[in-house]
């Protein structure tokens, strides 16, 4: 199937199925073969795998290292059609008049079958692969349409009796199976269940596999190399078909789930191949050309080789499946290596000297010295030694190493232990064993309390430092942490209440004090301001009588007229309402001004736990209108509340209690506003929303945020991206969060003296929240590459933005006194996403920007190399600074002895003139 997926939405994903009524989210072990919604099963036929914790898109692995996930989808997809036909059997007509279907007709061109939920009869094909409770079969003729797959999965609930090469006829019911359930946002696979299978002949030749890649006569078209949505469409058109990967080169080494990610044709046609052979992401490209190879013991118990990036395999043949957010090739034949990679761990060329500080950041993957904690055995596995060797030989013994994922002294034993002194001393001892001249010291994070900061329960993961005291001196009393941004300041007279916290005024602010204003105080103040506001000629509900108001609107884009729009209404959390009405009033200049042109009634609804109700309206007048929220309306779409068009409503008798109103005008002058709350802008904004705490209005136009006075507001002042739609979610707020690092690792600040130059500088070591909860890269949230600022797609981005904001405010607070600042650590985010770019405005420079785009990576996840670890320096330190990602881990097959899953990042910083 091939269709435009440039702006793919959930509706578009399922819209191709005219009769789709939902998706089956599990399988049963009964003979029926399909588990309907609402049923439960204790099926023993699910293939259950134990996987180390992994998170969609990218992740850190500080959390529990193992977990049992839902049954892996055992049905596998694949294929390509063939013109080779020699086994024709006439298709009979049925006495009940029911229609027979071919496999391509059942598959259709959409992501789900147009026949979902319907019975089908005499569906014919050749068996290409047999699994433990299903099989794959493929139409030997196909329909000549490259946009429809020629293969299907037949779910049998127990071991099928068919064999590869059997030509079969299948009766059953079409369904869609979503691995892990719809809540995972994975795609579904079309299957036939409740199946009756008739073997018509055996020993037939299999259809030739479709060749994935380029320059092939039997290749349908090139694998898209940029848009994930287009990549989904491509692989969906091959669902369950037999395929061949020609000369796959490994771009993601064998991971701890036995998966390999590759690019066809030795990667010659892949975009973003790095010098060392990884496939790097960028702002526009998450590499849909990646091809995952994942063996299924039920299909063919092949051995997955332990291979590193750059290894070239002989052609791999298998069927196309989908599981854990990725399409995959399930091999039907053994995998053989053509040429092993000669990649070796890198050794940096950067060195510290009398003028230059050498500093590194290294995520050491839940390091602890307790081999008996039941999680891992870091000492026995040699991980301390491996990390020590990296520090001494590959990183040239940095003056300071900022560490992340240090666990406490007894690992995940949850007995109240919080100190990590033994963990750090064990690492320091391992370094000294490699080079006796290196007598590193350490700085533990003493601000951590038991269970405060995420990660594996009992492990008390944290950031810490080790340093060479011959090169740098830790300044006394300089070790600190921070948890929140600087408080908002309210200028008041000196006669403040005794209950208020008073701090000295800044120099020059005589007669004023700084008062810390809490979020709840701000919220109360803003509520009173809002409830006392007026619409022109229309009195809002008096204070205390209404807590219901308009919260978020997505107006029509200029020149566009969508069929539906959304308006979010906020009210008492969990409370029902009997009736709410939205009125759209014409505000464009002309004779229709003041006329009601839209009436939208919502009966017997309820506000959710956040106090939100999202209303869908058929259309709002484009471009200028006033939106009124009321509890009743007795007029009609011909009602004119401003008959003389003077901008003041004369007749509002048809309108009940007016709960809220806002005028949205597409020009600063000329059109009439019937509400005191008015947005007048040259062109319509893309989004209008209230602050999630203070209730102030803001709007977004061409990506820029404005307040009602049309003043530009820095997007980083908000706790989350103000440009993202948040219907059904709490809106962004400019109010400071109480603790940006709640449940996450506390940052660690320290000030040092670079002894060769007697120069002071401050470091801030951070480890921002992981990407847990991210949507699947090849799932329903598309276009994935354009949704990285969306909190529902990019997991925990809201937390990382708050942490980034708190860190930025802290840096700003010290820069005047300390111009030499280095910010480094695992930020769990790409260089082009707001939580990282936030620091560029201080100004701080991200040194990795000096690295060529396709060479920027410290981590490889699902075949995508990417930058999660960063080093920023203040402007005073920018000249002559150098940076290097030292690739010692991410490109190599995972084993218990692997030092980490991250590569360290290293910087050489010139300090001679300070």
N, C-alpha and C positions, 0 to 999 in steps of 0.2 A: 504494500500500500504506500502511496505517496500522496501527501497532501500538505498544504502550507501549515506549518506548526510554529510560525514565527511568534505568534501571540497565543499559544495554546492555553486554554483554560480547562477547568474540570468539565464545564458544559461541553466544550469542544471535544474533549476526550471521549465522552460517552454519547455525544450527539449522533454519531454515525449509526448507532444501533437503534433503529426505529421502534423496536419492541422491547428494548432493554428495560428491565424493571429492577435492576440491582445486581449485585455480585455475590456469588457464594464465597465465603471467607474461610471455609474449612472443608475437610473431607471426612467421610466416615469410613469405618472398616466393614460396613455392612455390604451385602450383595447389591444393594441399590446403587452404590457408587457415588452418591451425591449427598452432601449434608446441607439441608436447607437452613435458612436463617432461623435462629431461635432454638435449633436443636443442639444437643451436646453429644460428645462422643469421647470414649476413652480408647480410641483406636490404637492398636499396637502396630498398625501398618504405616504410621507416620515415620518418616526418617528424621529422627531427632539427632542433632549434632550439638556437641558442647563447644562453644566458641569463646575465645577470650573476648573481653569487652571490646566492641568496636562501634563507632558512631558514624551515622551517615555523613557523607561528604568528607569531612576531616574530623579529627578527634585528637584529644590527648588520652592517654590510657592510665591516668592516675587512679581511676576508680577500680572497682573490683575486677580482677584480671580474668575471671572466668564467670560464665553464666550459661545457663541452658536456655536457648532461644526456642521460639516456636518451630514447629516441624518445618524442615526445609522442604520447599516445593519439589516433590519428586518427579513431577511430570516435566519433561524437557522439550524444548522447542528446537526446530532446525529447518534447514533445507533449501531446496531449489527444485524447480520442476524440470521435467525431461520430456523430450519428444520421442524417447524410446518406448514404444508400446508394442507388446506382443502377447498381452494377456487380457484380452477383451472378453468380458462376460456381459451379456445383455442385461440391462436394468429392467426388472419387471415392473408392471403397474400393480398397485394394490387394490383389492376389491373395495376397500372403503374410500377410494378416491384420493387418499392422502398423497402428497407430492414427495418425490425423492429429491435429494440435494447432493451436489458434489461438494467436495471439501472446500474449494475456493468460494463457492456460494455461501457456505456456512461461515467461513472466515470473514468475508466481506472486506471492504476497504478501511473500515474504522478500527479503533483500538479494541472494540468489543464486537461480538457477533451480532448481526442484525436479526438473528434467529434465537437469541438467548431466551431460554425458558420454553422453547418449543420442541416437540418431538420431531425427529428426523429418521428416515428409513433408507436402507440400502445404500449407505454411504460407503464408497469403495476406495481402496488404496492398498499399497504394499507396506507391510510392516518394516520399519527401518531401525527400530530400537525397542527393546523390551526392558521395563523397569520392574520393581518389586510389586507394584500395585497399579500399573498402567502401561500403556505402550504408545508408540508413535507410529502413525501411518501416513502415507503420502500418495496423492493422486499421481499416477504415472504419466498422465497427459498434461495436467494443468489446464489453465484457461487462457494462457497467453497474456495474462495481465500481470505486470510486474508489481502492481500495487496490492495484490492479494496473495496470501500464503497458500501453498498447495498441500499443506500438512496439518494434522491435528493430533491432539492427545486424546486417548480413550482411557478413562478412569475405570478400573475394574475392581478396586478395593482389596483384591488379593492377587497373588501371582498369576499373571495372564497365562493362558494355555497356548497362545500363538508364538510363532518363532519368526525371527528376522527372515524376510523373503516370502512370507505368506501373503497371498492376495486375499483380502477379507472384505466382507460386507458387514456394516455395523448399523444397528438400530439403537436409538437411545434419545436422550434429551440433552440439548445444548445448554451449557452453563459457562460461567466465568469464574475462575479460581484466582483469588488474590493471596499470595503467600504472606502470612502474618496478619491478614485481615485488612479491611479497607482503611482502618485507622493508620496504617503504616504509610499510606499514600503510594504504595507500590502499584505497578500495573498488574493487570490480570492476564491469565492465559485462557484461551478458549479451549474447551474440552467437551467431550461427549460422555455422559454418565448414564446410569441405569441401562448399561449397555448389554445388548445381545450381539454376539460376534459369530459370524459364520465364515469358516475357512473355505475359500473357493478353489485355491490351488496353492502349491508350495514350491520352494526352490526358485522363485523368480529373481531375476537380476534387479538390483536396487536402482532407483533413479540416480543418475550422476549427480554428485553434490554441486551446489552452487559455489563458485569460487569467490571468496571475499577478498577484495583488494582492487587492483586496477590492471589494465592491459590483459584482460582475459576475454576470450570469445564468449564464454558462458557467464560472464559477469554481467549482472543486470545494469548497475550504475555504480558510480563511485560512492564509497561510504562518506557521508557528510563529515567534514573535518572541523566544523565550528559550532553549529547550532545543535544543542542537545535534543531539542524537539524534533529537528529533522533526522537526527540519528535514531531517535525512538521510532519514527515512522519507517525508517529503513529496516531496522531489525524486526519490527513488528510485521513487516511484509514477508519476513522469512520465518515466522513463528513455527516451531516444531519441524522445520525442514532440515534436510541433510545438507551440510555445508563443508567446505574445505578452506582452511586458512593457509595460504601459500607462504612458506618461509617466514613464520611468525618470529619477530624479534621481541625479546622480553623487555618491557618498559616498567613493569612492577614485579619485583622478585617474588619468589614463592613465599607466601605469608603463612601465618600459623593456622590458617584454615585450609591449607593445601591449594590455594588459588594462585593462578599466574595471570598477569595482565600483559597483553601483547599488542603489537601493531603488525599488520600484514605486510608482505613484501619487504621484509627486513626494515620496515619503517620508512621506506623511501617516499611514500606519499602522505606521511603523517605530518601534521603541523606541530611546531614547537618542540622538536627533538633537540635535547641538549647535547653538549659535547660528549658527555659521558653516557648518553643513550636513554635518559629518562624522557617522559612526555610531559612538558610543563604546561600549567594552566596560565591564562592571562584574563584580563578583564572581559574579553569577548569570547573566550574559548575554553570549554571544559572537556574537550577532546572526546567527542562522540565516536571517533575512530578506534578507541581502545576496544580490544576484544578480550573478554575474560574466558579463561579455560578452567573448568571446574569439574573434576571427575565425580561421577555418581556410581557408587559401588553396585547399585541395583542394575545399572545399564551395562557397565563394563568395569570390572574392578582393576582399572589401570593404576599404575604407580605414577604419581605426580613427581617429577624430578625436582630436586632442590637446586634452583638455578638463580643466578644473579642477573641484574640489568645488563643487557647487551648480549646475552645468550641467544643463539639462533636455533630454533627447532626445525625438524623436518615437518612437512605439511601435516597439519592436524585435521582429522575428519571427525565430525560429530553432528549432533542435532542441536538446534538453537533452543535454549531454555531461558527462563527468567527467574531470578531469586535474589532476595536481599538487595533490591533496588538496582540490579544490573542485569542486562542480557548476558548470557553465557553460552559457551560451546561445551556441551557434554560429550567427551570423546567416546567414540564407538570403536576406536582402535587404539593400540598402545601409542604412547607419546615417546618420541625419540629425539635426542639432541643432535643437531647437525654440527654446531660449533659452540663450545663453552665460552663464556665471557672471560676476558683477561683483565677485567677491572680490578684494581687494587685500591685499598683505602688511601685517601689523599693525605699528603703531608703539606702543610701550609708553607708559603714562602715568606709570610710575615714574621718578623722578629722584633722583640723589644730591645731598646738600647738606651743610651744615656739621655736621649731627647724624646723618646717615644714610649708611651705606655702600651702594653699588650694586655688586652682584656677580652674575655670570652663569656658566652652564655651557653649553658649545656643542660638540657633536660635529660636526666639520668634514669627515668622510667621506674618510679617506685622503689628506689634503692633502700635496702635495709640489711642489717647484719644478722638477722634471726632466720636461720635456715629451717627452723622448726615451727614457723608460724602458719604453715599450711598453704601459703600463697606461692612462694618460690624459694629458691635456694641460691641467693645471689653470691654467697661466698663459695659454695661448692661448685657452682656453675662458672666461676671465674669472672663474674661481672665487675667486681671491684678492681681486679687486675686489668681487665680490658679497658675500663674507663681511665684508670691510672696511666696506662700505656698511651691512650689517646691524648691525655693532657700533656704528658712528658714529650712524646715523640711527634705526634701528628699536629699538635697545637703549639709546639715549641715553648712549653712551660709558661703559660701566661702569668702576668703579675697578679691578676685577679680572675677568678672564675665564678660567675654568678650561676648557681645551681638551682634547678627546679626538680620537683618530684623526689625530694628527700623525705623518707619516712622516719618515724621515731625509732627509738633504740630497739624495740622488740617487734617491729613490723605491724602486722594487722592484729596482733593480740590486743584485745580491747580491755585493758586493765587500768586505764587512767594515765599511763605513761605518756608524756608529751615531749620530753627532751630528745633531741637527735644528736647529742654529743658523741655517742658511741658510733653512730652511722658515719658522722663526719670524720671522726678520728680514724676509723677503719680505712676510709678513703685516703686520708692524709698519709697514713702508714704505708698504704699500697704505693703511693707516689714516691715516698722516700725509698721504698724497696727498689724501685726502678732507677732512681737517681739519688744517692745519699746526700748530694749537695742541696737538694730541694727539701727545705724544712717548712712546709706550708703550715699556716695556722687557719683556724676556721671561725666563722661567725654564725651561730645558730639563730634561728628566729624565735626569740624568747617571748614574743607577743602572742604566739599560738596558744590557744586553750584546747582542752580535750574535746574533740568532735566539732570544732568550730568551722573547719575549713575545707570540707568536701573530701573527695577521694575515698579510698577503701575504708570502711568503718574500722576504727582502731589504729589506722596507719598514721593519722595526723600529718598528712602530706604538707610540705612547706617549701619555701625558697630559702636559700642560705648562701654563704660565700665561703670560698677558701682563697687564701692570698699568700704571696711570698713576702715575708717581713723584711727581706733584704732590699726589696724594691719599693714597697709601699708601706706606709704607717697608717694604721687605723686611728683616726682622731678620737680622743676621749669623749665619751658621752654623745657621740654622733649617731649611734645606731637608733633607728626610729621606724615607725610605721605610720600609716594614715588610713582612714576608712571612709572619709566623706569629703565632698568638695568644700571649698570655703563657703561659710554661711552668707546668705543675702543680708545686706546692710540696710537698715532703715534709719534715716537721720531724724533725731528727735531733740527736744530741749533737754537740758541736764536733769530736770526734775523727773526722772524715771521712777517707776515703781520699785519698791524694795525687792519684789519677786523677780524682776528682770535681771538678766545677767549683764553687767556693765563691764566694758573693757575700755582701756584708755583710747582716746581718739588719736587718729593719725596726726602727725605734725602739721600745723596749719589749719586744723579743723576745730578751732576754739569754739566753745559754746555748744558742742554737739557730742553725742555719744553714739557708740555702735551697739545696737541691740540685736541679739540673735532671735530671729523670728522662726518659729516652728512651722512645719507644713500644715498642721491642724489649725494654727492661728491664721495662716494665710488663707486656708480654705474657708474658715468661718467669715473672715473679712470679705472675701470675694463673693460668698453666698449672699451676704447682706447687700453688697453692691448690686449683684445681679437681680435680686428680688425687688429692689427698689427702682429698677430701671423702667423706662417708659418707651412705648412705641408712639409715634406721632398720632395723637388722637385716640390711642388705644392703651388703656391702663393694664399693665401686667398684673397677674395675681398678687395680692398683697403678701408681705413677708409671712411665712409660716403656713400659707394655705396651699402652696404648690411647690413640689420639688421635682417637677417634670419639665424638661426643656430640650431644645434641639442641641445635639452634641457633635455631629459630624455630617458633612455633606460633600458629595463628589459632583460638582456642577457639570453641565454639558461642556465638553471642550468646544471652543469657538469653531463654528462651521460644521460641527458634528451634531447628530441628533439620535442618540442611542434609543433603543426601544424601552429600556428600563434604567432606572437609577436607584441609588440607595441613600436613605437618610437615616441616621442613627439618632434615637431618642434616649435620653437618660432619665431615670427615675429611681424610686426606692428599690434597692436590691431585693429580688425575690418576690416583689409585690405584684399582684395582678392589676389589670385595669379593665374597665368596661368598654370604653370607647375613646379613641384618640383620632383626631382629624388633622391632616395637613392640607392647607390651602395655598395654592400658588396664585399670586396676584400679578397681573401684567404691570411692569414698571418701565417698559420702553416708551419713549416719547411718541405721541400720537393719540388718536381718538380712543384707543382701547385701554389707555392707562387706567388703572384702578379696577379693572374687571377681573373677577375670579375666573381663571382659565384651567384650573386643575383642582379636583377634590379627591382626596385619598383617605379613606376611612379604614380604621383598624379596630376590630371588635374583639373583646374577650381575650386579650393577650396578657403577657406577663413579662416583667423585667428579669433579666438573668441575675446570676450571683454578683455580677459587677454593676448591676443596675442599668443594663443596656438592652435596648430593643431595636433591631434593625428593620426598618420599613422599606419595602420595595415599591416604588411608584412607577407608573407607566411612562411618564415623560414630564419634565419640567420645562417651562417656556424658555426658549433660548433666544437672546442671551441674557436679558435683564428681567429679574422677577423679585418679588418679596414672598418669603415663605412664612406662613403663620401656623403655629401649632395651637389647636384649641380642643375643647372637649365636646363641642356641638356646632352644627351649622345647618340653618334652615333655608339657605339660599340655593342657588344653582350656578352653573357656569356662565350664566348671563348676568349675575349679580355684579353691580358696579358700586364699589365703596367710595369712589371719588368721581362723582358725576361731572364736576366742573374742572377736573384735571389740574387742580392747583397743588397737588401733593399732600393734601390733608384729607383723610377719610371723613366724609360727612355721615355716612350711613353704615353703621356696624351692628345694627340691631339683629342681623341674621347670624352673627358670630357670637358664640357662647363665651366662656371664660378664656381669655387669651393667655396661654401658658408661656409662649415665647414667640419671637419673630426676628427675622433678619432679612435685610434687603441686599441683593447681590446684583451689582450694576456692571456693565461691561465698558463703561466710560466714566471718567471722573466727574463730568458735568453733562447736563442735558436730560438724563433719565430721572425719574422720580423715585425717591426712597420713602416707603411707608413705615419704616422701622428706624428707631434711633441707632440700632446696631446696623451699620451699613459698610459694605465692602465695595468700593468704587475703584476699578482698576482698568487700565487700557487692555481689554481682553479678559476673558473669564479665567479665574484660577482653576487649577486642577483639583485642589482639595481645600476644604475649609473645616476647621476643627476647634473645639474648645480645649484648653489646657486640662489635663487629666486631674489636676488638683485645684488650681486657682480659678478655673472656668473662663479664663480670658480667651478671646477669639484670636486665631491666627489663620492665615491662608498661605497657600503655596502656589506660586506662579512661575513657570519655566524653571522649576527646581529650586527657586529662592523662597525663603520664608519671610513673611511680613506680618506686622501687627495691624490693628485697625487704623493706625495713623500712617500706614504705608511705609513704616520704617523697616529696614532690612534687619532681620534677627539671625544671628549665627546659629546654624542648625545644631552645632555642638553644644549649645546651651541646654538642649533638651536631653532627657534621659534615654531617648530612643529616637530613631530617625523620624523627623516630622513629615517626610515626604511619602512614607509608606501608609497605605490604607490600613486602618485599624478598626474596621467595622467588627463589632463583637468582642473587641479587646479594649483595655483601658488606654486612653489617648496618651500621647507624649506629654511630658510636663517639664517646665523649666524650674520647678521647685527641687531643691537639693534632696537626694535620697538620704535616709538616715545612715545607711552603711552600704556603700557600693560593693563591698567585698563580703557581704553576709553569705556564709556558706561556701566561700571560695578562699583561695590562698591570700594571706595578707602580704602586701608588698614589704620589702625590706630596704630601708634607706641607710646609707653609711657615707661618711665623709672621710677622705683619705688625703695623705700627702705623698706625692710622687717624689721619692727621696733624691734621685739624681738631679732634680731641678728645684726641689723645695716648693713644689706647686700643689695647691689644694684643689680637689675636685670632689663632687658628690655623685654617687651611683644610686640608682633606683632599680631594684630587681623585682620583676613582676611575673606573675603566672595567671593570666586571665582565664575566665570560665571556659570550659571545653565546649565543643560544638554538639553536645548531646541533644538529641531531639531534632536534628536537621532532617529535612526531607531527602528522599532518595534522589541521587543525581539523575537517574534515568527513571524517574517516577512521574507522578501526576502533576507536580508543581513545575510547570514550564512556562516560558523559557528559563531554565534553571540559571543560565549564566547572567540573566538580567534581573534576577530576584535575590541577589546576595545582600540587599539591604532590607529584605522582608524577614521579619522575626519568625514567621511560621515556617519559612524555608531554611534560613540560616539559624540553626538552633542556638539559643542563649545569646544572640547578638545584643538583645536589650541589656543583659547583664554586662557584656563586654563594653558596651557604650558607656554605661554608668561608671564602670571601673576606669575606662579611658578618660572620662570626664573628670573623675576624682583625681587621677594621676596628673592630668594636665593642670588642674587648678593648683595642685600641690607644687608642681614645677614653677608655675607662674608666681607662686608666693615666695619662692626662695631665689629666683633668678637675680633679683636686684642685689642681693648679698652674696650670692654664689653663682657667678656666670658660667662656671665650668660644670655642666651637668651631663651625665651619661645615663640614659634610660635603656634597659635591656631586659630580655627574657622571652619566655614563650607566651606570645599574645594570642595564640590560637586563632589567628585570623590572617587573611591575605593582605598584601600591601595596598590593595586598591579599595578596601572596605573602610567605612567611616571610623570604626573604632581604632584603626591604625592611622589613617590619614589625619585624624583629629590633632595629632601632635605637630603637624606641619605648620599650624597657625601660630605657634608660641613665639618665635619659631624654633622648631627642632628639626634636624635633618635626619631622615631615615637613611643610614649609610648603604643599605642594600639597594637603594635606587641607583647607585653607581654600578651595580652589576647588570650585565645584559639581561633583558627580560626573561629569556628562556633558560638562563642559568641561575635564576633566583629560586632556590629551594632548599629546605632543611628537612623535608618530610615527603614520603610518597604514600598516598592513600588511594587504593583501588586503581592503581596504574597512573594516577595523576601526581606528578611532582609539584610541590607548592611551598611557599614561604610562610611559616608560622612563627618563626623565631626572628627577632629583630633587634637592631641596635640603633638608637637615636643619640645624637649629640647636640648640645646647644650650639648656637651660632659661633661662639668663641672658639669652639673645638673643630669646626668644619674644615678649615684649611689643612691640607696635607694628611687628613685622616684616610685610612684605607680599611677595607673590609673583605672578609673571605668566608664563604660557607665551606667548611671542611667536611667533605663527604666520606664519612667513615662507617655509617650505619644504614642509611635509608635505601641504598641501592643493593643491599645484600640479603640473601635468603635468611629468614628468621629462624633462630634456634634459641634454646635456653641460655646459651652462652653469649647471645647478642648483647652488646653493651647497652644499647638503647634503640628506640625507633626514630629518634631525632638525630640530625646532624648538628654539631655545635656551630655557632657563628662567632667569628673572631674579628676583632678590630685593633688596628694600630693607630694610636692617637698621639699627635704631636703636642707636647706640653712644654717645649723649651722656652717659650716667650711669655709665660704667664706667672 
